[in-house]
Amino acid sequence: MASAARAAIPSTFDDNQAMARLASEACAPARSAFSTSRTLNHRTSTGDFTPTLKDGEDELTAIADAMHGVGRSSAAFVLDPSTLDEDLPMYAAGGGKHQMPDHFTITQDDKRRGAGADVRHHQ
């Protein structure tokens, strides 16, 4: 999965199920959280984008389903202004399916400092 993610190849159904299993195990009792990233600010130790940068809605939904299945249904998201229109509805749909609390942070866009971001509730 890692090499496919680095090559920006969309995840398969089997990949999604494997990520869901990992999320479920990570959120089981005595563990605390599971993380994936779609923000440009998160980089590897070598400065490359993280392999999960463009995880698709199917994979993120499988992860949310697994988290909900073990009773851990709170999600936190970091959004980039440049992909807000794409990411916000996708995240809201995943969290809304299980009525899980969502926590959103929007990163600062230095190129648009002072311009503000147009953020609306999506349904």
N, C-alpha and C positions, 0 to 999 in steps of 0.2 A: 504494500500500500504506500509506503514512504516514497519509493521511486516514482510511482505513478503520480503522487501528490506533487512532488518536486517538478515533474514534467507537466503539471497542470492538466492531467488526464482526469476527467470526472470519475467519481467513485462508482463502483458497481453495487448491485444489491448485496452481494456477499461482503464487500468492503463496509457497507453501511451496517450490516448485521454485526460485523466484527467490532466496529466502533461503538455500536450500541452495547455490546457485551462488555467492552472495556469501561464505558461510562457507568454501566450498572455495577460492575465490580468496584469501581473507584468511589461510588456514592453509597455503597453498602455500609451498614453499621461499622463503626470504628474507623471509617475513612471519611474524608471531608469533602472532596470536590473533584470535578473533571473539567478540563479546560481545552478549548479549541479557539482558534483566532482567525479573524478575517480583516484585521486592521493592518494598514501599511506600517504602523509604528512598531509592531512586534516583529523582531528579526532574530535570526539564528546567531550563534556566537561568531560566525564568520561575516555577519552583516547581510546575509541573504534573507529574502522574505521567508516566513514560515511556510512549510508545506501545506498547511491548512488554509492558506490565504483565501482561496476561492472555493471552500467547501460548499457543496450544493445544498439546496433546500431538503432533498431527500435524506442526505447524511445528517444534517442538523436535526431534522424531525425524528430520525431513528434514535439519535442521542437523547433528545428531549423525552421521547417515549420511554426509553430505558431508565432515565432519571426518575420519571414519574412512577414507573413500575416499582422502584425500591423506596418510594415515599420521599424522595428528595426532589422537590419540584420548584426550585427557585432558580432563576437564570439571570446572569449579568452579562451585558453586551457592551462592547466598546465600538462605537460607530465612527467612521471617517466621513467628513462632510461630502467628499467627492463621490461616495457610494451610498449616501443616505437614502436616496429614492429606491435603490435596489434592495438594500439590506433591511431597512426598517419594516417594510411590509412582511418580508420573509420571517424575521424574528418574531414579529407580533403574531403571525399565523401559527408558528410553532408553539409559542407560549400560550396563545389563546385556546388552542386545542384542548389543553389540560387545565385551563384557568390557573396557570402557574404565575406567581408574581414575577414580573420582569423588571430589571434594573438597567437603565441605559445611561451611558456616558458618551458624549460626542466630543471627539478630539478637537483640538484647536487647529485651524488651518492658517498657517502663517501668511499664506498668499492672500487670504481674504480677511485678515485681522480687521476687526471693527465692522465688517459687513454683516455679521450675524448669520445664523442659519435659520431657514424656514422649516420649522418642525411642527408637524401636525399629527394628531391622533389618526392612525390608519385602521380601518376595519375591513 
